[in-house]
Structures are given as C-alpha cells and as structure tokens.
Amino acid sequence: MRNKPPAKRCPTCGQLAMRRVVRSIETTVGGKRTEVPNIEVEECGACGERLYDLIALRKIREARGPARRTKVA
C-alpha cells in the first residue's frame, strides 16, 4: 500500500475523515456473489462512504467477469 496522504473532506457527509484503506469488496452479478480482495479505496471514517479509483474499478470489473451488454432503445 502507498503512503497515506492527509485526510480529505468526504463528499457525502463533509467530515475531514477520508482515508486510503485496503478492503475486500463484495460484488453481485446475476445473483452470484464474488469477493474481490485487496482493493485500495478512499473511505470515510465518519459515514462509511467509499470512493474507488480507476485501478480499483478495473480489478472489480475483472473479478465480475465479462460485462453483460443491454440494448438501449
């Protein structure tokens, strides 16, 4: 894990409580649960809001498998 930067303000609750942490994220696709370990996220210690960077989102997407495409009318 990288060095932790100073706390930032949470976009949801406004507290100066955002910290970079490593978590396991649980995701569900088509009724199937998948746990994605070691995802680095910005998390608010006050309200629990999580912000995901592009690296974290890519790991979650890869763990979920191929994307299902839906047609938009």
mmCIF file of the C-alpha atoms, coordinates in Angstrom:
data_MODEL
# 
_entry.id   MODEL 
# 
loop_
_atom_site.group_PDB 
_atom_site.id 
_atom_site.type_symbol 
_atom_site.label_atom_id 
_atom_site.label_alt_id 
_atom_site.label_comp_id 
_atom_site.label_asym_id 
_atom_site.label_entity_id 
_atom_site.label_seq_id 
_atom_site.pdbx_PDB_ins_code 
_atom_site.Cartn_x 
_atom_site.Cartn_y 
_atom_site.Cartn_z 
_atom_site.occupancy 
_atom_site.B_iso_or_equiv 
_atom_site.pdbx_formal_charge 
_atom_site.auth_seq_id 
_atom_site.auth_comp_id 
_atom_site.auth_asym_id 
_atom_site.auth_atom_id 
_atom_site.pdbx_PDB_model_num 
ATOM 1  C CA . MET A 1 1  ? 0.000   0.000   0.000   1.00 0.00 ? 1  MET A CA 1 
ATOM 2  C CA . ARG A 1 2  ? 1.210   3.509   -0.797  1.00 0.00 ? 2  ARG A CA 1 
ATOM 3  C CA . ASN A 1 3  ? 1.902   6.137   1.848   1.00 0.00 ? 3  ASN A CA 1 
ATOM 4  C CA . LYS A 1 4  ? -1.330  7.548   3.260   1.00 0.00 ? 4  LYS A CA 1 
ATOM 5  C CA . PRO A 1 5  ? -1.967  11.173  2.232   1.00 0.00 ? 5  PRO A CA 1 
ATOM 6  C CA . PRO A 1 6  ? -3.606  13.627  4.645   1.00 0.00 ? 6  PRO A CA 1 
ATOM 7  C CA . ALA A 1 7  ? -7.343  13.247  5.206   1.00 0.00 ? 7  ALA A CA 1 
ATOM 8  C CA . LYS A 1 8  ? -9.683  14.757  2.647   1.00 0.00 ? 8  LYS A CA 1 
ATOM 9  C CA . ARG A 1 9  ? -13.240 16.010  3.049   1.00 0.00 ? 9  ARG A CA 1 
ATOM 10 C CA . CYS A 1 10 ? -15.975 13.419  2.442   1.00 0.00 ? 10 CYS A CA 1 
ATOM 11 C CA . PRO A 1 11 ? -18.280 14.393  -0.446  1.00 0.00 ? 11 PRO A CA 1 
ATOM 12 C CA . THR A 1 12 ? -21.262 12.829  1.361   1.00 0.00 ? 12 THR A CA 1 
ATOM 13 C CA . CYS A 1 13 ? -21.051 13.980  4.993   1.00 0.00 ? 13 CYS A CA 1 
ATOM 14 C CA . GLY A 1 14 ? -18.462 16.787  4.733   1.00 0.00 ? 14 GLY A CA 1 
ATOM 15 C CA . GLN A 1 15 ? -16.205 15.441  7.504   1.00 0.00 ? 15 GLN A CA 1 
ATOM 16 C CA . LEU A 1 16 ? -12.403 15.500  7.177   1.00 0.00 ? 16 LEU A CA 1 
ATOM 17 C CA . ALA A 1 17 ? -12.325 11.740  7.569   1.00 0.00 ? 17 ALA A CA 1 
ATOM 18 C CA . MET A 1 18 ? -11.382 10.280  4.161   1.00 0.00 ? 18 MET A CA 1 
ATOM 19 C CA . ARG A 1 19 ? -8.512  7.790   4.416   1.00 0.00 ? 19 ARG A CA 1 
ATOM 20 C CA . ARG A 1 20 ? -6.954  5.374   1.928   1.00 0.00 ? 20 ARG A CA 1 
ATOM 21 C CA . VAL A 1 21 ? -7.556  1.810   3.132   1.00 0.00 ? 21 VAL A CA 1 
ATOM 22 C CA . VAL A 1 22 ? -7.343  -1.719  1.726   1.00 0.00 ? 22 VAL A CA 1 
ATOM 23 C CA . ARG A 1 23 ? -10.608 -3.692  1.819   1.00 0.00 ? 23 ARG A CA 1 
ATOM 24 C CA . SER A 1 24 ? -12.196 -6.797  0.381   1.00 0.00 ? 24 SER A CA 1 
ATOM 25 C CA . ILE A 1 25 ? -15.154 -5.732  -1.734  1.00 0.00 ? 25 ILE A CA 1 
ATOM 26 C CA . GLU A 1 26 ? -18.181 -7.960  -2.282  1.00 0.00 ? 26 GLU A CA 1 
ATOM 27 C CA . THR A 1 27 ? -19.994 -7.649  -5.588  1.00 0.00 ? 27 THR A CA 1 
ATOM 28 C CA . THR A 1 28 ? -23.011 -9.479  -7.012  1.00 0.00 ? 28 THR A CA 1 
ATOM 29 C CA . VAL A 1 29 ? -23.673 -10.168 -10.690 1.00 0.00 ? 29 VAL A CA 1 
ATOM 30 C CA . GLY A 1 30 ? -26.669 -12.191 -11.821 1.00 0.00 ? 30 GLY A CA 1 
ATOM 31 C CA . GLY A 1 31 ? -27.238 -13.495 -8.287  1.00 0.00 ? 31 GLY A CA 1 
ATOM 32 C CA . LYS A 1 32 ? -23.637 -14.710 -7.983  1.00 0.00 ? 32 LYS A CA 1 
ATOM 33 C CA . ARG A 1 33 ? -21.558 -13.167 -5.185  1.00 0.00 ? 33 ARG A CA 1 
ATOM 34 C CA . THR A 1 34 ? -17.866 -12.526 -5.712  1.00 0.00 ? 34 THR A CA 1 
ATOM 35 C CA . GLU A 1 35 ? -15.354 -11.221 -3.192  1.00 0.00 ? 35 GLU A CA 1 
ATOM 36 C CA . VAL A 1 36 ? -12.552 -9.069  -4.562  1.00 0.00 ? 36 VAL A CA 1 
ATOM 37 C CA . PRO A 1 37 ? -9.645  -8.955  -2.071  1.00 0.00 ? 37 PRO A CA 1 
ATOM 38 C CA . ASN A 1 38 ? -7.117  -6.183  -1.517  1.00 0.00 ? 38 ASN A CA 1 
ATOM 39 C CA . ILE A 1 39 ? -8.895  -3.254  -3.150  1.00 0.00 ? 39 ILE A CA 1 
ATOM 40 C CA . GLU A 1 40 ? -7.445  0.134   -2.224  1.00 0.00 ? 40 GLU A CA 1 
ATOM 41 C CA . VAL A 1 41 ? -10.218 2.712   -1.665  1.00 0.00 ? 41 VAL A CA 1 
ATOM 42 C CA . GLU A 1 42 ? -10.774 6.124   -0.095  1.00 0.00 ? 42 GLU A CA 1 
ATOM 43 C CA . GLU A 1 43 ? -13.139 5.513   2.829   1.00 0.00 ? 43 GLU A CA 1 
ATOM 44 C CA . CYS A 1 44 ? -14.824 7.967   5.195   1.00 0.00 ? 44 CYS A CA 1 
ATOM 45 C CA . GLY A 1 45 ? -14.330 7.069   8.849   1.00 0.00 ? 45 GLY A CA 1 
ATOM 46 C CA . ALA A 1 46 ? -17.457 9.038   9.768   1.00 0.00 ? 46 ALA A CA 1 
ATOM 47 C CA . CYS A 1 47 ? -20.148 7.783   7.354   1.00 0.00 ? 47 CYS A CA 1 
ATOM 48 C CA . GLY A 1 48 ? -18.508 4.863   5.514   1.00 0.00 ? 48 GLY A CA 1 
ATOM 49 C CA . GLU A 1 49 ? -18.681 6.420   2.026   1.00 0.00 ? 49 GLU A CA 1 
ATOM 50 C CA . ARG A 1 50 ? -16.191 4.764   -0.360  1.00 0.00 ? 50 ARG A CA 1 
ATOM 51 C CA . LEU A 1 51 ? -14.542 6.304   -3.411  1.00 0.00 ? 51 LEU A CA 1 
ATOM 52 C CA . TYR A 1 52 ? -12.929 3.980   -5.956  1.00 0.00 ? 52 TYR A CA 1 
ATOM 53 C CA . ASP A 1 53 ? -10.122 4.967   -8.310  1.00 0.00 ? 53 ASP A CA 1 
ATOM 54 C CA . LEU A 1 54 ? -9.728  3.542   -11.816 1.00 0.00 ? 54 LEU A CA 1 
ATOM 55 C CA . ILE A 1 55 ? -7.354  0.780   -10.669 1.00 0.00 ? 55 ILE A CA 1 
ATOM 56 C CA . ALA A 1 56 ? -9.860  -0.433  -8.055  1.00 0.00 ? 56 ALA A CA 1 
ATOM 57 C CA . LEU A 1 57 ? -12.745 -0.288  -10.533 1.00 0.00 ? 57 LEU A CA 1 
ATOM 58 C CA . ARG A 1 58 ? -10.729 -2.279  -13.087 1.00 0.00 ? 58 ARG A CA 1 
ATOM 59 C CA . LYS A 1 59 ? -9.988  -5.014  -10.507 1.00 0.00 ? 59 LYS A CA 1 
ATOM 60 C CA . ILE A 1 60 ? -13.667 -5.210  -9.545  1.00 0.00 ? 60 ILE A CA 1 
ATOM 61 C CA . ARG A 1 61 ? -14.751 -5.355  -13.199 1.00 0.00 ? 61 ARG A CA 1 
ATOM 62 C CA . GLU A 1 62 ? -12.253 -8.134  -13.953 1.00 0.00 ? 62 GLU A CA 1 
ATOM 63 C CA . ALA A 1 63 ? -13.474 -10.166 -10.961 1.00 0.00 ? 63 ALA A CA 1 
ATOM 64 C CA . ARG A 1 64 ? -17.093 -9.822  -12.111 1.00 0.00 ? 64 ARG A CA 1 
ATOM 65 C CA . GLY A 1 65 ? -16.307 -11.418 -15.467 1.00 0.00 ? 65 GLY A CA 1 
ATOM 66 C CA . PRO A 1 66 ? -17.418 -10.380 -18.928 1.00 0.00 ? 66 PRO A CA 1 
ATOM 67 C CA . ALA A 1 67 ? -19.774 -7.428  -18.965 1.00 0.00 ? 67 ALA A CA 1 
ATOM 68 C CA . ARG A 1 68 ? -23.350 -8.061  -19.994 1.00 0.00 ? 68 ARG A CA 1 
ATOM 69 C CA . ARG A 1 69 ? -24.471 -5.678  -22.668 1.00 0.00 ? 69 ARG A CA 1 
ATOM 70 C CA . THR A 1 70 ? -28.034 -4.414  -22.640 1.00 0.00 ? 70 THR A CA 1 
ATOM 71 C CA . LYS A 1 71 ? -29.703 -2.837  -25.620 1.00 0.00 ? 71 LYS A CA 1 
ATOM 72 C CA . VAL A 1 72 ? -30.883 0.715   -25.176 1.00 0.00 ? 72 VAL A CA 1 
ATOM 73 C CA . ALA A 1 73 ? -33.911 1.687   -27.246 1.00 0.00 ? 73 ALA A CA 1 
# 
